[in-house]
Amino acid sequence: MSQQLRHVVMFKFKESATETDIKEVEDAFLALPSKIDTIKDFEWGLNNSPEGLNKGFTHAFILTFDSEEGRTTYLPHPAHQEFGEILSPHLEDVMVVDFWVK
């Protein structure tokens, strides 16, 4: 198996974000793998931890890249930038962690 670089993104939405706003963000993020070919895998879900330690972060997305070059292509990609424009009015906070799978 080749090395895999995981890009983990978590969102905390503003209280003013409606269900429709959040659905628009989800749909826009889900469209990125079809627009950016360096995304090798994409998973996402909603927090359901019973521990209460999510600090208001409700959405988690995991993108997989084969290389740092793939991630470097993704970050400034026009489709990613367009997604950011859809996201930013509704976003209170974001957390990103990248790691090589061990």
N, C-alpha and C positions, 0 to 999 in steps of 0.2 A: 504494500500500500504506500502510495506517495504521501509526503508530508501534507498536512492540512492546517491551514490558518483559519481559526475561528474568529469572527467579528461579532461580538455580543452587544446588542443595543437594547436598552430598557428605557421606556417612556413613562413619565408622570404628566398627565394632562391637567390643564387648568380646570378649575371648577366650572368655568363658563363653557367648556367644550361640551357640545351636545352629542347624543348618540350618533346623529348623522355626521357631525364633524369627525368623530373618531372612526366611524366606518369609512369615510372618505380617505383618512390617513391610512387605515389598514389596507384598503384596496390599492392605494397608490404604492405602498411599500411592497405588497404582493406582486405588483406588476414589474418590479425592477429586474428580477431574474430573466424575464423575457426580453428585456431591453439592454442588459449588460451581461455579455457572455462570460466574463471572468468570474461571475457568481456561479460556483459549482453545486451548491446546495443551499437551501433556504428552509428554515423552520421557524415557527412562531407560535405563541400561545399567550393566554391570560394567566396572571398570577392566581393560584389557588392554594397557596401555602397557608396552613393553619397557624403558623408561628407568629404572624403579625409583624414581621420584620422587613416588609417590603418598602417601608417609608414612602408610601403613596405611589410607587411604581407599579403599574398594572399590566403593561405589555412588555413581552420579551421576544426578541428576534435574534436568530443565530444565522449568520451568513458564513459560508465556507468558501475559501479561496485556496488555490493550489500554490500560490506564491505571494510574496510581498508585492511583486509587480502587479499581480491581479488586483490586490487591494488598492494599489496606487492608481490603477486605471479606474476603479470604482469610485473612489472618493471625489474627484473633480468631474466625474462624468456628467454630462448635461441632464440625463434622466435622474441621477441622484440629486442634482441641484434643483430640478423641478420638484422632486419629492419634498425637499427641504422647504420650498416655498409653500407647499400645501400644509406641511406639518407645523411650521413655526408659529402661526397665529394661535395654535391650540396647545402648544407645548409649555409646560411649567418647568420641567427639568428633564435631562437626559443623562444616562450613564453609558459609557462605552468601555468595554474591555476586549482586547485582542490577545489571543494566545495561540501558540503552536501546540497541537494535540500531542500529548506524550504517550 
